[in-house]
Amino acid sequence: MKQLTDFKRISLGTLPTPIHRLDNVSRILGTNVWIKRDDLTGVGLGGNKVRKLEFLLADAMEKKAEIVFTTGQAQSNHAMLTAACCRKLGMEPILILKKRGVMDMKGNILLESLMDTDVRFMDVPSYDAIYDEMDRVGKESGRPYYKIPCGGSNGLGALGYVDCIREIKEQEKEMGIHFSTIVCPEGSGGTHAGLALGHMIFAPETKVIGMKVDTDPFEVITPGIMREACELLELDMEIKEDEVFHADCAGPGYAIPSEEGNAAIRFMAKNEGLFLDPVYTGKAFGGLIRYAREGKFSPDENVLFIYSGGAGGLFAIDVQ
Ligand SMILES: *Cc1c(COP(=O)(O)O)cnc(C)c1O
């Protein structure tokens, strides 16, 4: 097996991110809820994509890319953070986004404009046409370019969250506690894939649950990303689909606020002074609250929520 340190990586994030206990939430839910502050990764408004981009943009730099393409829906946090990290590293970001969701000059689109980013929109049902367009624009430019998939969710990007588990294990040691369950939002699968693979390598006694905020078939997608990461790591490990755990939190659909998610946003704001977002963290934390109320966590258990950022969306999408 290769080590994570064998991979090229650019330091972009302020790591390790803090972990702290949510005292009021824990009291109300009757179990110990902790939060890992991946909203404080230090670039842009912070968020989970920075960990993936440390590996992806290192690969882009090694390949001497001058232009970096990525995609997502209109308010993609990943696209905004890719632009921010590229600006920091002196590479040119071009975002070819899907015409889906809030297109106004608000939220992440506003932030992209502040960074003077080349943002284009395509009205297409699948991302394949967008990846083709990246090749067309890239070739036409005559400059070396690099393509990052939606959400940065491929095997290489997922290594950022394999490493996050290693980081959490160290923090557990320092803090003298053990997390029985780790809960994360699942939007394109890379974060969950990395955490789930990290758990198999470094923390077999910790269960990882991906809270699905989209209706895509993550039961297949996420193990697929894990297998890609295994290949990169030259790790001979069988990934069984029924050993990767998910829960449904999408509500009426991706990026459409849900009642459960909105209630979670208000619950967290009122009890802890923290702001979840309507697309990912609000819905995922809503799932965690549901699990706690269904008695799925015992009172002495430590549950860790990956607070993956997303503040940009809070200012673009109406939370009723
Ligand atoms: C992208 C994103 C996620 C989902 O992560 P994936 O790796 O795409 O599943 C969760 N939270 C926020 C804030 C995000 O931007």
The ligand as an SDF file (V2000), in Angstrom:
LIG
                    3D

 15 15  0  0  0  0  0  0  0  0999 V2000
  -19.9540   19.6610   -1.7550 C   0  0  0  0  0  0  0  0  0  0  0  0
  -20.4680   19.8270   -0.3800 C   0  0  0  0  0  0  0  0  0  0  0  0
  -20.8530   18.7110    0.3850 C   0  0  0  0  0  0  0  0  0  0  0  0
  -20.9230   17.3310   -0.1630 C   0  0  0  0  0  0  0  0  0  0  0  0
  -19.6850   16.7360   -0.3400 O   0  0  0  0  0  0  0  0  0  0  0  0
  -19.5050   15.6680   -1.5010 P   0  0  0  0  0  0  0  0  0  0  0  0
  -18.1140   15.2570   -1.3610 O   0  0  0  0  0  0  0  0  0  0  0  0
  -19.7980   16.3970   -2.7740 O   0  0  0  0  0  0  0  0  0  0  0  0
  -20.4880   14.5780   -1.2790 O   0  0  0  0  0  0  0  0  0  0  0  0
  -21.2550   18.9360    1.6850 C   0  0  0  0  0  0  0  0  0  0  0  0
  -21.2860   20.1600    2.2050 N   0  0  0  0  0  0  0  0  0  0  0  0
  -20.9360   21.2460    1.5100 C   0  0  0  0  0  0  0  0  0  0  0  0
  -21.0400   22.5720    2.1500 C   0  0  0  0  0  0  0  0  0  0  0  0
  -20.5190   21.1190    0.1870 C   0  0  0  0  0  0  0  0  0  0  0  0
  -20.1830   22.2110   -0.5060 O   0  0  0  0  0  0  0  0  0  0  0  0
  1  2  1  0
  2  3  1  0
  2 14  2  0
  3  4  1  0
  3 10  2  0
  4  5  1  0
  5  6  1  0
  6  7  2  0
  6  8  1  0
  6  9  1  0
 10 11  1  0
 11 12  2  0
 12 13  1  0
 12 14  1  0
 14 15  1  0
M  END
$$$$
